[in-house]
């Protein structure tokens, strides 16, 4: 595993591919690499992704344009990308944003996925020819504290163990998503798959655009091309809470983080979290404190 404290040049990124089949073409095979660096202004286009985990440490955001979706990664979230995807990556912030991005070459990805997903018998019978590539659907996920520590453990453990642990965690997140599909009731499998794709997109929008004041049921249902009440019903079936509850939960967590930073004005917090009335910030912060107390008591 290579560790770098800077982004590769745009010239290099244009050449990165999962497979380098033609020796005449000047392409470069994706290495196993963790990039841990800071930037306040950075723009790149990735023509063909590796298996990647994109994350942010601390303040600021990384912006991703993927499949015509505008996504935003903060310190509370991470984005998992499967191989062979094209996306734009943008950082634009007044102060440097610390990012930690994990990229895995196709052979390491296939080997790790096979070891984690296939039976012992299959692995023994196929030997080194096992090439298991599950469908990794690019979505934003909440970043737990243990996973945040794991991502930052690249210089504390051996490379193989680090790769194995990161892939194992992301594979579990992907499996959990697949289980959520079964919460959607009363329809054939292909329809469930499409409905879940739209619900996941709505969740991505909530995680990315929580600072948009007009984030509500009508806005989200239009973004996923569904009627309000159909969207509400399927969203609640899928995630067990309403869109309003998810938006509120995300904003409460953000407000709690910002309020404990003494140098942030309450009006600025309201703007940064999409809360139209600054006075509402106090009520949400109080609820966040009560939740923290309840968790601490468990």
Buried (B, 14 or more C-beta within 10 A) or exposed (E): BEEEEEBBEEEEBBBBBBBBEEEEEEBEBBBBBBBBBBBEEBEBEBBBBBBBBBBBBEBBBBBBBBEEBBBBBBBBBBBBBBBBBEBEBBBBBEEBBBBBBBBBBBBBBBBBBBBBBBEEEEBEEEEEEBEBBEEBBBBBBBBEEEBBEBBBEBEEBEBEEBBBBBBBBBBEBBEEBBEBBEBBEEEEEEEBEEBBBBBBBBBBBBBBBBBBEEBEBEBBBEBBEBEBEEBBBBBBBBBEEBBBEBBBBBBBBBBBBBBEEEEEEBEEBBEBBBBEEBEBBEEBBEBBEEBEEEEEEE
